[in-house]
Amino acid sequence: MTDSGFSWSNIGGGSSHLVKMNERIKFLAEQQSNILTSITDIHKIIGDLTAEVKVMNSNFLTDYRRMGSGNYNDKSVSSFMSLDDLVIDSTPRPTEENEDDDDDTLVIAEEIVIVSDGFTAPVPVRIRNKDSYDGMTDEDIVVKIINDLKTYIDEHTAVMNYSLKKKGIIPDEYIMPASVKKLLKTAVNMDDSIVQLYKLDKMRGMYYKHGVENPQELYDEIFT
């Protein structure tokens, strides 16, 4: 009796078919893996772009609010750019005090002299302070700085925060630690302090004598 459904030519054919199906499945799996990787990369790019847009919006709002604040100064680069945007070298440098606890550091830099007439100007006089605060507590250092500020202000009315070394108020080699900055900031912000600090922006501040009713007018009169 002969089975019409059987053919000798089919012997071994089933195994070959399974091999082809297995290869096809592997190919499809690889394709699916590649597609998933591409989708993941696309999601990452979208996330990066979204974060960048949020930063741009935040910067725009910050700049808009800054323009409407009383501290906005169109002649100050800090009104338009942050220290990070300016790509300032991270090498440690002398600092005065922090604006807030987020380490917006006031930089003690050389005072800029603007020449309005002629082609030359006298070389600014630099008073070198060779004193040392070695062995003094932070509180004693702050008291001395404030007293030295008062002595200078009694004669010169005011001084910018970035000129303390140039004016000989603090020693040339002294780098103010965070603990002293914090104490000094607290001291000059007290209502009855003999020396007050008027902030112009994040980088600039003016020390002046207690009792001045309008420090902005004083700044305009002396430094502009």
ZAKEKE-930842 format. One record per residue (C-alpha): residue in one letter; x, y, z. Coordinates in pm, 1 decimal, m for minus. Layout:
! ZAKEKE-930842
<r><r>a</r><px>X</px><py>Y</py><pz>Z</pz></r>
...
***
This chain:
! ZAKEKE-930842
<r><r>m</r><px>0.0</px><py>0.0</py><pz>0.0</pz></r>
<r><r>t</r><px>136.4</px><py>331.0</py><pz>m109.8</pz></r>
<r><r>d</r><px>98.2</px><py>658.3</py><pz>91.7</pz></r>
<r><r>s</r><px>39.2</px><py>938.0</py><pz>m163.1</pz></r>
<r><r>g</r><px>148.8</px><py>1207.4</py><pz>92.9</pz></r>
<r><r>f</r><px>501.3</px><py>1077.0</py><pz>123.9</pz></r>
<r><r>s</r><px>788.6</px><py>1164.8</py><pz>m106.2</pz></r>
<r><r>w</r><px>1150.6</px><py>1054.6</py><pz>m82.5</pz></r>
<r><r>s</r><px>1251.7</px><py>1401.6</py><pz>m194.4</pz></r>
<r><r>n</r><px>1123.7</px><py>1548.8</py><pz>135.0</pz></r>
<r><r>i</r><px>1375.4</px><py>1356.0</py><pz>341.2</pz></r>
<r><r>g</r><px>1614.3</px><py>1613.7</py><pz>500.1</pz></r>
<r><r>g</r><px>1409.3</px><py>1903.6</py><pz>365.8</pz></r>
<r><r>g</r><px>1245.8</px><py>1975.6</py><pz>700.1</pz></r>
<r><r>s</r><px>1578.9</px><py>2034.6</py><pz>870.8</pz></r>
<r><r>s</r><px>1687.6</px><py>2278.6</py><pz>600.5</pz></r>
<r><r>h</r><px>1363.3</px><py>2470.6</py><pz>636.5</pz></r>
<r><r>l</r><px>1409.3</px><py>2502.4</py><pz>1011.9</pz></r>
<r><r>v</r><px>1761.6</px><py>2636.9</py><pz>964.1</pz></r>
<r><r>k</r><px>1633.7</px><py>2903.2</py><pz>725.9</pz></r>
<r><r>m</r><px>1356.6</px><py>3000.3</py><pz>966.3</pz></r>
<r><r>n</r><px>1607.7</px><py>3023.7</py><pz>1250.2</pz></r>
<r><r>e</r><px>1834.6</px><py>3249.9</py><pz>1044.5</pz></r>
<r><r>r</r><px>1536.7</px><py>3465.5</py><pz>952.8</pz></r>
<r><r>i</r><px>1437.6</px><py>3498.8</py><pz>1318.5</pz></r>
<r><r>k</r><px>1793.9</px><py>3600.0</py><pz>1413.7</pz></r>
<r><r>f</r><px>1798.1</px><py>3859.9</py><pz>1134.8</pz></r>
<r><r>l</r><px>1465.7</px><py>4007.6</py><pz>1249.5</pz></r>
<r><r>a</r><px>1587.0</px><py>4011.9</py><pz>1610.9</pz></r>
<r><r>e</r><px>1898.9</px><py>4202.8</py><pz>1509.6</pz></r>
<r><r>q</r><px>1689.0</px><py>4446.9</py><pz>1311.0</pz></r>
<r><r>q</r><px>1459.6</px><py>4498.8</py><pz>1607.7</pz></r>
<r><r>s</r><px>1759.8</px><py>4555.9</py><pz>1836.1</pz></r>
<r><r>n</r><px>1899.7</px><py>4815.6</py><pz>1595.0</pz></r>
<r><r>i</r><px>1563.8</px><py>4990.9</py><pz>1577.6</pz></r>
<r><r>l</r><px>1535.3</px><py>4999.1</py><pz>1957.3</pz></r>
<r><r>t</r><px>1888.5</px><py>5144.5</py><pz>1980.2</pz></r>
<r><r>s</r><px>1798.0</px><py>5411.3</py><pz>1724.3</pz></r>
<r><r>i</r><px>1479.8</px><py>5495.5</py><pz>1915.1</pz></r>
<r><r>t</r><px>1680.4</px><py>5524.7</py><pz>2238.6</pz></r>
<r><r>d</r><px>1928.1</px><py>5758.4</py><pz>2069.0</pz></r>
<r><r>i</r><px>1642.5</px><py>5970.4</py><pz>1934.3</pz></r>
<r><r>h</r><px>1487.8</px><py>5995.6</py><pz>2281.4</pz></r>
<r><r>k</r><px>1825.7</px><py>6103.0</py><pz>2420.8</pz></r>
<r><r>i</r><px>1861.9</px><py>6373.4</py><pz>2155.3</pz></r>
<r><r>i</r><px>1508.3</px><py>6495.5</py><pz>2227.2</pz></r>
<r><r>g</r><px>1589.6</px><py>6504.2</py><pz>2600.3</pz></r>
<r><r>d</r><px>1908.4</px><py>6701.7</py><pz>2540.0</pz></r>
<r><r>l</r><px>1726.2</px><py>6949.9</py><pz>2315.2</pz></r>
<r><r>t</r><px>1446.0</px><py>6986.6</py><pz>2570.5</pz></r>
<r><r>a</r><px>1698.4</px><py>7057.1</py><pz>2847.7</pz></r>
<r><r>e</r><px>1875.9</px><py>7313.0</py><pz>2627.8</pz></r>
<r><r>v</r><px>1546.9</px><py>7490.0</py><pz>2550.5</pz></r>
<r><r>k</r><px>1463.4</px><py>7501.5</py><pz>2922.6</pz></r>
<r><r>v</r><px>1805.0</px><py>7654.9</py><pz>2997.8</pz></r>
<r><r>m</r><px>1754.9</px><py>7913.2</py><pz>2722.6</pz></r>
<r><r>n</r><px>1411.1</px><py>8001.9</py><pz>2859.2</pz></r>
<r><r>s</r><px>1552.3</px><py>8026.5</py><pz>3211.5</pz></r>
<r><r>n</r><px>1836.7</px><py>8251.1</py><pz>3093.7</pz></r>
<r><r>f</r><px>1589.8</px><py>8470.8</py><pz>2907.0</pz></r>
<r><r>l</r><px>1367.7</px><py>8509.6</py><pz>3213.6</pz></r>
<r><r>t</r><px>1671.3</px><py>8579.7</py><pz>3431.9</pz></r>
<r><r>d</r><px>1798.0</px><py>8847.4</py><pz>3191.4</pz></r>
<r><r>y</r><px>1448.8</px><py>8998.8</py><pz>3165.1</pz></r>
<r><r>r</r><px>1408.5</px><py>9019.7</py><pz>3542.6</pz></r>
<r><r>r</r><px>1761.9</px><py>9154.9</py><pz>3579.4</pz></r>
<r><r>m</r><px>1685.3</px><py>9436.0</py><pz>3335.3</pz></r>
<r><r>g</r><px>1384.2</px><py>9530.8</py><pz>3545.0</pz></r>
<r><r>s</r><px>1573.2</px><py>9524.7</py><pz>3875.1</pz></r>
<r><r>g</r><px>1738.7</px><py>9818.4</py><pz>4046.3</pz></r>
<r><r>n</r><px>2082.5</px><py>9656.2</py><pz>4011.7</pz></r>
<r><r>y</r><px>2081.2</px><py>9649.4</py><pz>3631.2</pz></r>
<r><r>n</r><px>2376.8</px><py>9832.9</py><pz>3481.6</pz></r>
<r><r>d</r><px>2418.4</px><py>9837.6</py><pz>3103.1</pz></r>
<r><r>k</r><px>2788.9</px><py>9923.2</py><pz>3148.5</pz></r>
<r><r>s</r><px>2863.1</px><py>9611.4</py><pz>3354.3</pz></r>
<r><r>v</r><px>2942.4</px><py>9283.4</py><pz>3179.6</pz></r>
<r><r>s</r><px>2798.7</px><py>9094.1</py><pz>3478.2</pz></r>
<r><r>s</r><px>2455.0</px><py>9230.9</py><pz>3385.8</pz></r>
<r><r>f</r><px>2464.3</px><py>9025.3</py><pz>3066.7</pz></r>
<r><r>m</r><px>2687.6</px><py>8726.4</py><pz>3137.7</pz></r>
<r><r>s</r><px>2760.6</px><py>8501.5</py><pz>3432.4</pz></r>
<r><r>l</r><px>3110.8</px><py>8408.0</py><pz>3542.2</pz></r>
<r><r>d</r><px>3058.8</px><py>8066.0</py><pz>3380.2</pz></r>
<r><r>d</r><px>2968.2</px><py>8229.3</py><pz>3048.4</pz></r>
<r><r>l</r><px>3285.2</px><py>8438.9</py><pz>3070.1</pz></r>
<r><r>v</r><px>3490.7</px><py>8116.3</py><pz>3098.2</pz></r>
<r><r>i</r><px>3705.3</px><py>8262.3</py><pz>3375.9</pz></r>
<r><r>d</r><px>4004.0</px><py>8046.8</py><pz>3466.4</pz></r>
<r><r>s</r><px>3933.7</px><py>7826.8</py><pz>3766.9</pz></r>
<r><r>t</r><px>4279.6</px><py>7891.1</py><pz>3914.0</pz></r>
<r><r>p</r><px>4234.7</px><py>8003.8</py><pz>4278.1</pz></r>
<r><r>r</r><px>4247.6</px><py>8379.1</py><pz>4313.7</pz></r>
<r><r>p</r><px>4194.4</px><py>8623.7</py><pz>4601.9</pz></r>
<r><r>t</r><px>3827.7</px><py>8673.6</py><pz>4684.0</pz></r>
<r><r>e</r><px>3629.5</px><py>8901.9</py><pz>4906.4</pz></r>
<r><r>e</r><px>3291.7</px><py>8754.6</py><pz>4999.7</pz></r>
<r><r>n</r><px>3000.3</px><py>8554.9</py><pz>4864.1</pz></r>
<r><r>e</r><px>2674.3</px><py>8708.5</py><pz>4749.7</pz></r>
<r><r>d</r><px>2476.8</px><py>8402.2</py><pz>4856.4</pz></r>
<r><r>d</r><px>2547.7</px><py>8052.6</py><pz>4972.1</pz></r>
<r><r>d</r><px>2572.3</px><py>7934.8</py><pz>4608.4</pz></r>
<r><r>d</r><px>2930.4</px><py>8065.1</py><pz>4589.6</pz></r>
<r><r>d</r><px>2875.6</px><py>8374.7</py><pz>4373.4</pz></r>
<r><r>t</r><px>3224.2</px><py>8494.2</py><pz>4458.6</pz></r>
<r><r>l</r><px>3325.0</px><py>8858.4</py><pz>4447.9</pz></r>
<r><r>v</r><px>3657.6</px><py>8881.0</py><pz>4267.4</pz></r>
<r><r>i</r><px>3921.6</px><py>9120.4</py><pz>4395.4</pz></r>
<r><r>a</r><px>4069.4</px><py>9254.7</py><pz>4073.7</pz></r>
<r><r>e</r><px>4279.5</px><py>9552.6</py><pz>3983.9</pz></r>
<r><r>e</r><px>4082.4</px><py>9876.0</py><pz>3974.1</pz></r>
<r><r>i</r><px>4023.1</px><py>10009.5</py><pz>3621.9</pz></r>
<r><r>v</r><px>4136.8</px><py>10367.6</py><pz>3560.3</pz></r>
<r><r>i</r><px>3950.2</px><py>10545.2</py><pz>3278.7</pz></r>
<r><r>v</r><px>4144.4</px><py>10821.9</py><pz>3104.7</pz></r>
<r><r>s</r><px>3910.0</px><py>11089.7</py><pz>2970.0</pz></r>
<r><r>d</r><px>4168.0</px><py>11350.8</py><pz>2859.1</pz></r>
<r><r>g</r><px>4508.0</px><py>11322.4</py><pz>2695.5</pz></r>
<r><r>f</r><px>4696.8</px><py>11008.9</py><pz>2604.0</pz></r>
<r><r>t</r><px>4859.4</px><py>10922.9</py><pz>2935.5</pz></r>
<r><r>a</r><px>4757.5</px><py>10905.6</py><pz>3297.6</pz></r>
<r><r>p</r><px>4956.7</px><py>10887.4</py><pz>3622.1</pz></r>
<r><r>v</r><px>5033.4</px><py>10537.4</py><pz>3736.9</pz></r>
<r><r>p</r><px>4784.7</px><py>10451.5</py><pz>4015.1</pz></r>
<r><r>v</r><px>4947.9</px><py>10443.4</py><pz>4356.5</pz></r>
<r><r>r</r><px>4943.8</px><py>10099.8</py><pz>4515.1</pz></r>
<r><r>i</r><px>4983.0</px><py>10078.7</py><pz>4889.8</pz></r>
<r><r>r</r><px>5142.9</px><py>9748.2</py><pz>4983.3</pz></r>
<r><r>n</r><px>5030.9</px><py>9598.9</py><pz>5311.3</pz></r>
<r><r>k</r><px>5293.9</px><py>9359.0</py><pz>5442.7</pz></r>
<r><r>d</r><px>5107.2</px><py>9275.3</py><pz>5763.7</pz></r>
<r><r>s</r><px>5008.8</px><py>8919.0</py><pz>5849.2</pz></r>
<r><r>y</r><px>4699.7</px><py>8771.1</py><pz>6010.6</pz></r>
<r><r>d</r><px>4889.6</px><py>8463.9</py><pz>6129.8</pz></r>
<r><r>g</r><px>4776.3</px><py>8347.2</py><pz>6472.2</pz></r>
<r><r>m</r><px>4457.8</px><py>8556.1</py><pz>6465.4</pz></r>
<r><r>t</r><px>4109.0</px><py>8409.5</py><pz>6491.3</pz></r>
<r><r>d</r><px>3855.0</px><py>8470.6</py><pz>6215.1</pz></r>
<r><r>e</r><px>3667.8</px><py>8711.8</py><pz>6441.5</pz></r>
<r><r>d</r><px>3984.0</px><py>8911.9</py><pz>6515.5</pz></r>
<r><r>i</r><px>4065.8</px><py>8928.2</py><pz>6143.0</pz></r>
<r><r>v</r><px>3717.6</px><py>9063.1</py><pz>6060.4</pz></r>
<r><r>v</r><px>3741.6</px><py>9325.1</py><pz>6335.5</pz></r>
<r><r>k</r><px>4079.8</px><py>9441.6</py><pz>6203.4</pz></r>
<r><r>i</r><px>3955.7</px><py>9454.4</py><pz>5841.9</pz></r>
<r><r>i</r><px>3654.2</px><py>9662.5</py><pz>5943.4</pz></r>
<r><r>n</r><px>3869.7</px><py>9899.4</py><pz>6150.1</pz></r>
<r><r>d</r><px>4114.6</px><py>9937.2</py><pz>5860.6</pz></r>
<r><r>l</r><px>3823.5</px><py>9998.3</py><pz>5624.8</pz></r>
<r><r>k</r><px>3693.8</px><py>10270.8</py><pz>5856.0</pz></r>
<r><r>t</r><px>4037.6</px><py>10434.0</py><pz>5871.9</pz></r>
<r><r>y</r><px>4056.3</px><py>10444.1</py><pz>5493.5</pz></r>
<r><r>i</r><px>3694.5</px><py>10556.6</py><pz>5447.5</pz></r>
<r><r>d</r><px>3734.3</px><py>10836.8</py><pz>5702.4</pz></r>
<r><r>e</r><px>3983.9</px><py>10990.4</py><pz>5461.1</pz></r>
<r><r>h</r><px>3857.1</px><py>10874.6</py><pz>5121.5</pz></r>
<r><r>t</r><px>3478.8</px><py>10836.9</py><pz>5180.3</pz></r>
<r><r>a</r><px>3439.3</px><py>10498.2</py><pz>5007.2</pz></r>
<r><r>v</r><px>3631.5</px><py>10208.9</py><pz>4854.0</pz></r>
<r><r>m</r><px>3536.7</px><py>9934.4</py><pz>4608.9</pz></r>
<r><r>n</r><px>3549.7</px><py>9574.8</py><pz>4730.0</pz></r>
<r><r>y</r><px>3798.1</px><py>9475.9</py><pz>4458.1</pz></r>
<r><r>s</r><px>4048.5</px><py>9742.9</py><pz>4569.9</pz></r>
<r><r>l</r><px>4115.1</px><py>9627.1</py><pz>4925.5</pz></r>
<r><r>k</r><px>4465.7</px><py>9499.3</py><pz>4850.4</pz></r>
<r><r>k</r><px>4551.5</px><py>9787.1</py><pz>4619.6</pz></r>
<r><r>k</r><px>4456.2</px><py>10038.1</py><pz>4887.7</pz></r>
<r><r>g</r><px>4655.3</px><py>9852.4</py><pz>5152.1</pz></r>
<r><r>i</r><px>4351.5</px><py>9758.2</py><pz>5358.5</pz></r>
<r><r>i</r><px>4434.4</px><py>9387.6</py><pz>5364.8</pz></r>
<r><r>p</r><px>4778.9</px><py>9224.1</py><pz>5323.4</pz></r>
<r><r>d</r><px>4900.7</px><py>9155.6</py><pz>4970.5</pz></r>
<r><r>e</r><px>4957.8</px><py>8786.6</py><pz>5035.5</pz></r>
<r><r>y</r><px>4629.9</px><py>8725.6</py><pz>5218.7</pz></r>
<r><r>i</r><px>4368.0</px><py>8501.4</py><pz>5056.7</pz></r>
<r><r>m</r><px>4041.6</px><py>8533.2</py><pz>5243.8</pz></r>
<r><r>p</r><px>3891.3</px><py>8196.4</py><pz>5345.4</pz></r>
<r><r>a</r><px>3519.2</px><py>8126.2</py><pz>5330.3</pz></r>
<r><r>s</r><px>3480.1</px><py>8150.6</py><pz>5708.4</pz></r>
<r><r>v</r><px>3617.4</px><py>8506.3</py><pz>5714.6</pz></r>
<r><r>k</r><px>3409.7</px><py>8605.3</py><pz>5410.5</pz></r>
<r><r>k</r><px>3093.9</px><py>8490.1</py><pz>5584.0</pz></r>
<r><r>l</r><px>3173.1</px><py>8674.7</py><pz>5906.9</pz></r>
<r><r>l</r><px>3267.9</px><py>8994.0</py><pz>5719.7</pz></r>
<r><r>k</r><px>2949.9</px><py>8978.5</py><pz>5513.1</pz></r>
<r><r>t</r><px>2739.5</px><py>8939.3</py><pz>5827.6</pz></r>
<r><r>a</r><px>2923.4</px><py>9222.9</py><pz>6003.9</pz></r>
<r><r>v</r><px>2891.3</px><py>9485.5</py><pz>5728.0</pz></r>
<r><r>n</r><px>2523.2</px><py>9400.3</py><pz>5676.8</pz></r>
<r><r>m</r><px>2436.3</px><py>9480.7</py><pz>6039.1</pz></r>
<r><r>d</r><px>2236.0</px><py>9801.7</py><pz>6076.7</pz></r>
<r><r>d</r><px>2472.7</px><py>9949.5</py><pz>6335.7</pz></r>
<r><r>s</r><px>2798.5</px><py>9851.8</py><pz>6159.9</pz></r>
<r><r>i</r><px>3044.1</px><py>10142.5</py><pz>6128.0</pz></r>
<r><r>v</r><px>3116.2</px><py>10020.4</py><pz>5772.8</pz></r>
<r><r>q</r><px>2840.8</px><py>9925.3</py><pz>5530.5</pz></r>
<r><r>l</r><px>2854.3</px><py>9743.3</py><pz>5195.7</pz></r>
<r><r>y</r><px>2646.3</px><py>9859.2</py><pz>4898.5</pz></r>
<r><r>k</r><px>2612.9</px><py>9589.3</py><pz>4631.1</pz></r>
<r><r>l</r><px>2612.7</px><py>9710.6</py><pz>4269.6</pz></r>
<r><r>d</r><px>2593.6</px><py>9363.1</py><pz>4117.9</pz></r>
<r><r>k</r><px>2726.0</px><py>9014.6</py><pz>4189.3</pz></r>
<r><r>m</r><px>3088.7</px><py>9114.1</py><pz>4138.0</pz></r>
<r><r>r</r><px>3107.3</px><py>9472.2</py><pz>4258.9</pz></r>
<r><r>g</r><px>3037.2</px><py>9630.3</py><pz>4595.6</pz></r>
<r><r>m</r><px>3123.9</px><py>9958.9</py><pz>4762.3</pz></r>
<r><r>y</r><px>3223.0</px><py>9994.8</py><pz>5126.3</pz></r>
<r><r>y</r><px>3112.1</px><py>10323.2</py><pz>5279.2</pz></r>
<r><r>k</r><px>3066.7</px><py>10482.4</py><pz>5619.3</pz></r>
<r><r>h</r><px>2753.2</px><py>10423.2</py><pz>5821.9</pz></r>
<r><r>g</r><px>2501.3</px><py>10704.8</py><pz>5791.8</pz></r>
<r><r>v</r><px>2503.7</px><py>10762.6</py><pz>5415.0</pz></r>
<r><r>e</r><px>2140.6</px><py>10788.0</py><pz>5304.9</pz></r>
<r><r>n</r><px>2188.4</px><py>10719.5</py><pz>4933.9</pz></r>
<r><r>p</r><px>2493.0</px><py>10498.8</py><pz>4858.7</pz></r>
<r><r>q</r><px>2409.7</px><py>10494.2</py><pz>4485.9</pz></r>
<r><r>e</r><px>2450.4</px><py>10871.1</py><pz>4466.7</pz></r>
<r><r>l</r><px>2777.6</px><py>10838.6</py><pz>4659.0</pz></r>
<r><r>y</r><px>2900.7</px><py>10578.7</py><pz>4412.4</pz></r>
<r><r>d</r><px>2801.2</px><py>10793.3</py><pz>4113.0</pz></r>
<r><r>e</r><px>2978.8</px><py>11093.1</py><pz>4262.1</pz></r>
<r><r>i</r><px>3306.4</px><py>10914.4</py><pz>4338.3</pz></r>
<r><r>f</r><px>3346.2</px><py>10636.8</py><pz>4083.3</pz></r>
<r><r>t</r><px>3161.2</px><py>10751.6</py><pz>3770.3</pz></r>
***
